[in-house]
Amino acid sequence: MKILKDILYGARITEVAGSTHIAVESVVADSRQVKPFGCFVAIPGAVVDGHDHIPGAIRAGAAAIVCERLPQEADQTDQVVYIQVDNAREALGHLAANFHDNPGERLKIVAVTGTNGKTTVATLLHRLARMFDRKAGLVSTVENRINDRVVPATHTTPDPVGLQQLFADMLDAGCTHCFMEASSHALDQHRLAGTPLTGAVFTNITHDHLDYHGDFNAYIGAKKSLFDGLPGTAFALTNADARHGDTMVQGTRARVVTYGTHQVADHKARIVENGLGGLQLHIDGQDLYTRLIGDFNAANLTAVYAVARELGWNSMDALTHLSMLDAPAGRMQLVQAGQGDVHAIVDYAHTPDALHKVLETLRAVRSAGPVTGAQGESRILCVVGCGGDRDRTKRPIMAQTAADLADWVILTSDNPRSEDPNAILNDMRDGLDPVQMRKVTANADRGEAIRTACMQATPGDVILVAGKGHEKYQEIAGDKLPFDDVAVLAESLNALTR
């Protein structure tokens, strides 16, 4: 139980109707979760407006309402306190943090943002912390963790109520550090409001989420807000090789630090060797051997190393520990199955840039010279789709990217959601010219598409199944059906050897 006046600290209040010297037992933004003596924060949204649910929250026993628009009855009752604020989403972050006694102030929290690489960087940082015997939490797309205990993840960045509860649980478990992804949606919706950061990392920014943000400048602005809000005591780590890397840190109060593999940077790595067996990097005068694959993972590893150094961790220990780490689930994940003569990889690449980078990497590291494949050399077979109810403009670009860089492409379903899978496939085909169409086929059944790729592969070939990565489901017509790219790919490869 908290006093309302105390948990309002940090919220930009414009008007109060009633006394704030009352006790509240919870803070929620979902009227269905309101309990007696609770505080309900009414969030305006594009589809659902929390202000419409204020009467229901009051009937459920809410003692306080935080909102952007005061209802007419606000001055007609002594039973409920109304707090009008400039931004209810931002206020929710502060209220949730205050309600849990500001757990973020007792954690060293590092947030990672960017179109690609967030999950890999945050996950590797958490694993590295555990290898340094640090008690640490993780907030990511794949999973949340409190030390080594998995807490299921439903969003890249939880809502403020769930996030602050997670921080509090981390503190209770003795955590000193937390590494988290910060998505553009979360930043635009102020889900990190009330969360003090030790540092922030920018990986890159490319075409994505324009269905939500409207245009690329708004998308950039959402990412940049993470660095705009950093205190002077924090570090702002940005990718010197990335477009808009310098834009992100313009005007930040934090100490700016750079990393990269090409441009001059404070923390720079040089790629010595890059193959399907892994990477060899040269960092700070030392060699790092790792099982991770590709140029983009060289950048991710350099970012992780840079954060470790900014946190004061020993450089040699950091490199030694990094050499032992595998890629996170669904991130350039090598699937060991069949007779091992076909290289099979699952990756979350669901944007044109991510798919381009993965395919370019595979082209660079695939077997050089003749092998026993049907084409006389190692081929890349790419299975890829696009999600429904999301940015349609990237669909033809995704297909074009796959056709440009792979030797054979099977277009298929990703998560069609409420859309017709075949309509999505038609949108993807619109990006293909007649020459590209000759090496492209389509199958809306994702399982059949993967099995077809396996049947067509010959020794030495590389199969890439892109788009869903770690996900264990397919969302079709409102239902989440069990589906695991890794499992289907392994089963398909094993079936060929029986």
C-alpha positions, 0 to 999 in steps of 0.5 A: 500500500502506498500514498497516492501523493508519493507515487505521483512524483515525476508525473507532469500534473495539470489538475487535481480533483480530490485529496492525494493523501489517500492509500492505493494498493495497485497501479494498473492501465487495464481496467479489467485488472482494477481492484479495490483501492487501486489507481487506474491510469487511462491511456488513450490509444489508436484503437482503445481509449482508456478514458472510455473505461473510467466508469468501469474502473470506478465500479471495480473499486478504483480510488484514483484515476489518472487521465489526460481528460477529466470527466465531467463528474470529476468535481462531483464526487468525494469517493474518487480522486482524479489526477489530470496529466500531460501524458498518461503513458509517461505518467504510468512509468513514473507511478509504476516505478514509485509504487515499487520503490524505484527498483531501477535506482538500485540496478545498473540498467543498460538498454539496447535499441536499433532495428537489428541486433538488440536481442543478440547484444542484450542476451550476450551481455546477460550471459557475459554478466553471469560468466563474470558471476554477476547476478543479472536480469534480462529483458528481451524479445525471446525471454526475460531472465532473473539470473538463470530463471526464465520469465516468459516474454510477451513483448520486446519491452514490457508495459511499465507496470510489468517492467517495474515489477520485473525490476523489483523481482530482480532486486529481490533475487539479488541482481545488480545489473539488467540488460534490456531491449528498448524497441521503438514502440516502447520508447514512443510509448514511454515504457521506460519512463521512471527507469534510470539508465547506466547506459544505452547502446545503438546498433543500427537503424533501417526500414521497419515499423513504418506502419506504426511510426508513419515515416522514417524520421518518426522512427529515428526520433523514437530511437533517439529519445532513448539517448535524449533522456540519458543522464550525464552519469550514463554512457551512450554507446553508438555504432560508428559504422551505422547510418544515423549513428552520430544522429542518435547521440546528438545533444545527449547529456551522456558520455558518448562512446563509439564502437565498430569494425570499419570506421575509427572508434573507441572500441574497434574490432577487425575481422580476421576470419569469417566462416560457417565455423565462426569468427576470428576477431582482433580487438584491443590487441587480442584475438577473439575466436567465437562460434558466432557467424557473420559481419553483423555478429562481429559488430554485435560482439564488439558492442558487447565487449565495449559495454563490458569495458564501460562497466569496468569489467576486465578486458581479457576475461571479457574476451575469454568469456565471449569466446564460449558463447553461442548465438541466442535462439533464432539468431543465425542459429545453426541447426545440426541435423541430418547427415550434416552435409547441408548447412541449415540456419534459422534467423529472425531476419524480418526486415529487408536490411536484416535479410540482406545482411544474413544472405550477404554473410552466407554468400561470403562464408559458404564453401568456396570452390566446387562441391558435390551440389547439383549446381556444381557449387554451394547454393543458398536456399532461402525460405522467407515470408512477411507478417500480416497486419504490418508494414506492407511496403517492405513485402516486395523489398523482402522478396527482391532481396531474397531473389537477388542474393539467394540461389533459390527462394521459397516464399511462404507464410510468416505470421499472417494474422488476420490477412490472407496468406496468399494476398501477402505472397502476392504483395511479395511477388510484386517486387520481382522481375521476370528473371527473378521469378524463375528462381522463386516459388511459393507455398503458403504452408510454412512447414511444406515450404521448409520441407521442400527446401530440405528435399531440394538441397544437395551436399554443401548447400545452405538452407536459410529459414528466415523471419520467425527465429525463436518464435514457437508459434504461427499466428493465423486468423487470430489463433496462435498455433504451435510452430517452431522453425528449428524443430521443423527444419531438423525433422525435415533434414532427419527424415531425408536420412531415414 
